[in-house]
Amino acid sequence: MSKPYNLEERTEEFASEVRSFIRELVLDLANKEDAKQVVKSSGSIGANYIEANEKLGDKDFLFRLKISRKEAKETVYWLKLINTLDDRLLEKKKLNLIQEAQELRKILSAIIKKSGG
């Protein structure tokens, strides 16, 4: 599957994929709490990127991008904590989501660096 070039679309698609993944999990107490966190952080990646694009100035732009990058890193953390109960298909989906979150973090880091942050 090719990824959208538009980062707003790509982050929205990622957040949607995270939500689809969560719907497939066995939601015991730990997974339920971790799922809540990963839903929030995955959505915040795109929300803060959109905010950055509506910048009020260069400082605001960099600030929002850094929050977006932080949320991507946090999303990796929460995904790693989720237990797929040795379901190979779910584990593969989880690893793909982790990889995408890491790619988004790298893209955001490159934009921050290029923008002087």
Secondary structure, 3 states (H helix, E strand, C coil): CCCCCCHHHHHHHHHHHHHHHHHHCCCCHHHHHHHHHHHHHHHHHHHHHHHHHCCCCHHHHHHHHHHHHHHHHHHHHHHHHCCCCCCHHHHHHHHHHHHHHHHHHHHHHHHHHHCCC
